[in-house]
């Protein structure tokens, strides 16, 4: 878990102190390191929890090889090694072993079209210095949070948590009880609404871009499909499920730090640990509360 935040203020100026306030509000999400990039009308902040590539080469906000794009990113791209091979086969040189750089170079070369190729959990903001355009995106299931506040002239402020937006007094974020009825029905406030006036959640499987001028509407790049698959024998379905579980658990154990699992007492967490230890031969520290 990392913390991401940023402000894009076309025709204005982003102050370093604003980004520092946002980073302080997100320190609990990334206690290992933090970084700030500020350039005139735009600035990005990041608080880092080190998982993949613990060196400074994985620090953020990160620039691509050309210096054209900057990213602040939270999450993990599970298929980043396969995507890395695709990039290097095209002659693109990478400086780190981090999934952040893989994502950044994919964005630099393919734009938001690369989102279809990502397997993982993520939320990020990436600024294109040539196009003066900020792109925000969230993973398919919405595992990683992303909130944003549209500003004047096509600008925006965004963060992993609303408290980071509230930390900047100039943004004027205030609470509202408008979605109270929805909350009482569902027990939570579904995206894109929030309890703060003008602040929105980016919906899962969606991206939105901001540049000087009228804001673009959010665009969905993925939606779940519930179409029935072909009928198959029970034993075949069981083998396929086991293989899929092996692949999924193996990919999520890819880290440069020890990985643990929380045992909730239910079937799903027990199956995950069982696959990791019995099928993959990995040692997993487990926790139960």
C-alpha positions in Angstrom: 0.0 0.0 0.0 1.4 3.4 -1.0 -0.1 6.9 -1.0 -0.5 9.0 -4.1 -1.6 12.6 -4.5 -1.3 15.5 -6.9 -2.6 18.8 -8.1 -2.9 20.1 -11.7 -3.8 23.8 -11.8 -3.7 25.1 -15.4 -2.7 28.7 -15.6 -1.9 28.7 -11.9 0.9 27.4 -9.6 1.1 24.4 -7.4 3.0 25.0 -4.2 5.4 22.5 -2.7 3.9 23.1 0.7 0.5 21.9 -0.6 2.1 18.6 -1.8 4.0 18.2 1.5 0.7 18.6 3.4 -0.9 15.9 1.2 2.1 13.6 1.7 2.0 14.0 5.5 -1.7 13.0 5.4 -0.8 9.8 3.6 2.3 8.9 5.5 0.6 5.8 7.1 0.1 4.3 3.6 3.8 4.5 2.8 6.1 4.8 5.8 9.3 3.7 4.0 9.9 6.8 1.8 8.2 9.8 0.2 8.9 12.0 -2.7 7.6 15.2 -4.4 7.8 16.5 -7.9 6.6 20.1 -8.6 6.8 22.0 -11.8 4.8 25.2 -12.1 1.1 24.3 -12.6 1.5 20.7 -11.7 2.8 18.6 -8.8 2.8 15.0 -7.7 3.4 13.4 -4.3 4.1 9.8 -3.2 4.5 7.9 0.0 6.1 4.5 -0.5 5.7 1.1 1.0 8.6 -0.9 -0.6 7.5 -4.2 -2.1 9.3 -4.6 -5.5 12.8 -3.1 -6.2 13.6 -1.7 -2.8 16.3 0.6 -4.2 16.1 4.3 -5.0 15.6 3.3 -8.7 12.0 2.4 -7.7 11.4 5.8 -6.0 8.5 8.0 -7.0 7.2 10.3 -8.5 9.1 8.6 -11.4 10.1 9.9 -14.8 10.1 7.8 -18.0 13.4 7.5 -20.0 12.6 10.6 -22.1 11.6 12.8 -19.1 8.3 13.5 -20.8 6.1 11.8 -18.3 5.9 11.6 -14.5 3.9 9.1 -12.5 2.7 8.5 -8.9 1.4 5.0 -8.5 0.0 2.7 -5.9 -0.4 -1.0 -6.4 1.2 -3.9 -8.1 1.2 -5.1 -11.7 1.3 -8.9 -11.3 2.3 -9.6 -15.0 5.0 -6.9 -15.0 7.7 -9.4 -15.9 6.0 -10.5 -19.1 5.2 -6.9 -20.0 8.9 -6.0 -19.3 10.0 -8.6 -21.8 7.7 -7.1 -24.4 9.2 -3.7 -23.8 12.8 -4.8 -24.0 12.1 -6.8 -27.2 11.2 -3.5 -28.7 14.5 -2.0 -27.7 13.2 0.0 -24.7 15.8 0.1 -22.0 14.7 -0.1 -18.3 16.7 1.2 -15.4 15.0 -0.7 -12.5 13.3 -3.9 -11.8 10.1 -2.1 -10.5 6.7 -2.6 -11.9 6.3 1.2 -11.7 8.8 1.7 -14.5 7.1 -1.0 -16.7 3.8 0.7 -16.3 5.3 4.2 -17.0 7.0 3.0 -20.2 3.8 1.3 -21.4 1.9 4.6 -20.8 4.6 6.5 -22.6 4.4 4.2 -25.6 0.8 3.2 -25.8 -1.2 5.7 -23.7 -4.3 4.5 -21.9 -4.7 1.6 -24.4 -2.2 -0.3 -22.3 -4.7 -0.6 -19.4 -6.2 -3.6 -21.1 -2.9 -5.5 -20.7 -2.5 -4.9 -17.0 -3.2 -7.7 -14.5 -3.1 -6.3 -11.0 -4.4 -3.7 -8.5 -3.5 -0.1 -9.1 -4.4 3.6 -8.9 -2.2 6.2 -10.5 -1.8 9.7 -11.8 0.5 10.3 -14.8 1.3 13.7 -16.2 2.4 14.2 -19.8 4.5 17.3 -20.0 4.2 17.7 -23.7 0.5 17.4 -23.9 0.0 19.2 -20.5 -2.5 16.3 -19.7 -3.0 14.4 -16.4 -4.4 10.9 -16.7 -6.0 9.1 -13.6 -6.8 5.4 -13.7 -8.0 2.7 -11.4 -7.9 -1.1 -11.5 -10.7 -3.3 -12.8 -12.1 -4.3 -9.4 -11.3 -1.0 -7.6 -9.0 -2.6 -5.1 -6.9 0.6 -4.9 -8.8 3.8 -4.0 -8.6 7.1 -6.0 -10.5 10.3 -5.2 -10.5 13.5 -7.2 -11.7 17.1 -7.1 -12.2 18.9 -10.4 -10.8 22.4 -10.4 -11.2 25.5 -12.6 -9.9 25.5 -16.2 -9.8 21.8 -16.5 -7.6 21.2 -13.5 -7.9 18.6 -10.7 -6.6 17.5 -7.3 -6.5 13.8 -6.5 -5.4 11.4 -3.8 -5.6 7.9 -2.3 -7.7 9.3 0.6 -9.9 12.3 1.0 -8.0 13.4 4.0 -5.1 14.4 1.7 -7.4 16.7 -0.2 -8.7 18.2 3.0 -5.1 18.9 4.1 -4.8 21.6 1.4 -6.9 24.5 2.7 -6.9 26.2 -0.7 -9.0 23.4 -2.1 -11.9 24.1 0.2 -13.1 20.6 0.6 -16.2 20.5 2.8 -18.5 17.7 3.9 -22.1 17.2 2.7 -24.9 14.9 3.7 -26.3 14.6 0.2 -25.8 10.8 -0.2 -27.0 10.0 3.3 -30.0 8.1 2.0 -27.9 6.0 -0.3 -25.5 5.3 2.6 -28.4 4.2 4.8 -29.6 1.8 2.1 -26.3 0.3 1.2 -24.1 0.8 4.3 -21.6 2.7 2.2 -21.4 5.4 -0.5 -21.1 3.7 -3.9 -18.7 5.3 -6.5 -18.7 7.9 -7.9 -20.3 9.7 -5.0 -18.6 10.7 -1.7 -19.6 12.5 1.5 -17.6 15.6 0.4 -18.9 18.3 -1.9 -17.3 18.2 -5.3 -15.1 15.2 -4.5 -15.6 12.0 -6.6 -14.4 8.4 -6.5 -13.0 7.2 -9.8 -15.1 4.1 -10.5 -13.3 0.7 -11.0 -12.1 -0.1 -14.5 -12.2 3.6 -15.4 -9.8 6.3 -16.5 -10.3 10.1 -16.7 -8.0 12.8 -18.2 -7.6 16.5 -17.4 -6.1 19.2 -19.6 -6.8 22.9 -19.9 -10.3 23.4 -21.0 -13.6 21.5 -20.4 -13.1 18.3 -18.5 -13.4 15.0 -20.3 -16.0 12.5 -18.9 -14.6 9.4 -17.2 -14.2 6.4 -19.6 -14.6 2.8 -18.8 -11.9 0.4 -20.2 -13.2 -2.8 -18.5 -16.5 -4.2 -17.2 -17.2 -7.6 -15.8 -18.9 -10.1 -18.1 -21.4 -12.6 -16.7 -22.0 -14.6 -19.9 -22.2 -18.3 -19.3 -19.2 -20.3 -20.5 -19.5 -23.7 -22.3 -20.6 -26.6 -20.1 -17.7 -28.8 -19.1 -17.2 -32.0 -17.0 -16.7 -31.6 -13.3 -13.1 -33.0 -13.3 -12.1 -30.7 -16.2 -13.5 -27.6 -14.3 -11.7 -28.7 -11.1 -8.4 -29.0 -12.9 -8.8 -25.6 -14.5 -9.7 -24.0 -11.2 -6.6 -25.4 -9.6 -4.4 -24.2 -12.4 -5.9 -20.8 -12.2 -5.4 -20.6 -8.5 -1.8 -21.7 -8.8 -1.1 -18.9 -11.3 -2.9 -16.3 -9.4 -1.3 -17.1 -6.0 2.2 -17.4 -7.6 1.9 -14.0 -9.2 0.8 -12.4 -5.9 3.8 -13.8 -4.0 6.2 -11.9 -6.3 7.9 -9.5 -3.9 11.3 -8.4 -2.7 10.1 -8.6 0.9 8.6 -11.4 3.0 4.9 -12.0 2.2 2.3 -13.0 4.8 -1.4 -13.9 4.7 -4.3 -13.1 7.0 -6.3 -16.1 8.0 -9.9 -14.9 8.5 -11.3 -18.3 9.4 -13.1 -18.6 6.1 -12.5 -20.9 3.1 -10.9 -18.4 0.7 -7.9 -17.4 2.8 -7.3 -21.1 3.8 -7.3 -22.1 0.1 -4.8 -19.3 -0.8 -2.4 -20.4 1.9 -2.9 -24.0 1.0 -2.0 -23.4 -2.6 1.0 -21.3 -1.6 2.5 -23.8 0.8 1.4 -27.2 -0.7 1.3 -26.6 -4.4 4.0 -23.9 -4.7 6.2 -24.9 -1.8 6.4 -21.4 -0.4 6.8 -20.5 3.2 4.1 -18.0 4.2 3.8 -16.3 7.6 0.1 -16.3 8.6 -1.8 -14.0 11.0 -5.2 -14.3 12.6 -7.2 -11.8 14.7 
